[in-house]
């Protein structure tokens, strides 16, 4: 079962169980997927759906930080719950140690030695961790090793 089918099944289940919050969250995600499918005039594969899920989580995390700064805990709770629901569809996230190992391997593979080579490392690295690690964490790890 691909991710789109899984989202459809979970949406049906949320309807049956009358879980309105989960239902609305899944509908928002499906809407983003459908909009891109309309723009591209084709159905999306799992990698593209993963990209959308990652983007949706990133948007919510950014909003979460802003709401926390503004003291809007009521809105932050909802966003945190949405992040939890969407995260269920992403592959298991890599730990910081796993990210560092992959970064070191990629630096060796690309022969990078300074921050000037960061673009080369990131372009080789991101496909390896796609959907399994936050881009900010990966970027920080690369900066640590390229000084």
Secondary structure, DSSP 4 states (H G I P E B T S, - for coil): --HHHHHHHHHHHHHHTT-HHHHHHHHHHHHHHHHHHHHHTS---HHHHHHHHHHHHHHHHHHHHHHHHHT-HHHHHHHHHHHHHHHTTSPPPPPHHHHHHHHHHHHHHHT--SGGGHHHHHHHHHHHHTTTS-HHHHHHHHHHH--
